[in-house]
Each structure stands twice: as C-alpha cells, then as structure tokens.
C-alpha cells in the first residue's frame, strides 16, 4: 500500500472515532462534575453534623440531576 493511502485511511478512522467518542466524553465529563457537586454538598452537610431541610433538598436535587439524562 502507498504510504499516502495509509495516512488517509488512518485519518478517516481517527475522525470517525473522534466524532463518536467526543459526545460520550462530554456526557461523562458532565456527569463527573455533577457527582463532584453532590459529594461536596454531602461533605458540607456531614461536617456540621446537622442536615437542614435546605441541605437535604439541595442534595436530592443533585441526585436527581445525576441519575437523569
């Protein structure tokens, strides 16, 4: 095979992979940020050893965001 043809095929394969996995990467990255926010809120609630209604509602809201698409 001609080296330029190999380079073209590799470029096409990489472009297809980037388009397929690029969207999944941003989805997973968004879920990781939501999980980070949830862990931070639970940690704050744990540190003061009291769970207020406001903290509970915020934690439940973050959990709901995390499990929904």
GIDAPE-V119528 format. One record per pair of residues at least 12 apart in sequence whose ideal C-beta (glycine too) atoms are under 8 Angstrom apart, sorted by the first residue. I is the first residue (numbers start at 1). J is the second residue. D is the distance in Angstrom with one decimal. If there is no record, write none. Layout:
I/J/D + I/J/D
//
This chain:
31/66/6.7 + 34/62/6.6 + 34/65/5.5 + 34/66/4.8 + 35/66/6.1 + 37/62/5.7 + 38/59/6.9 + 38/62/4.3 + 38/63/6.4 + 38/66/6.0 + 41/55/7.0 + 41/58/5.6 + 41/59/5.4 + 41/62/6.0 + 42/59/6.2 + 45/59/6.7
//
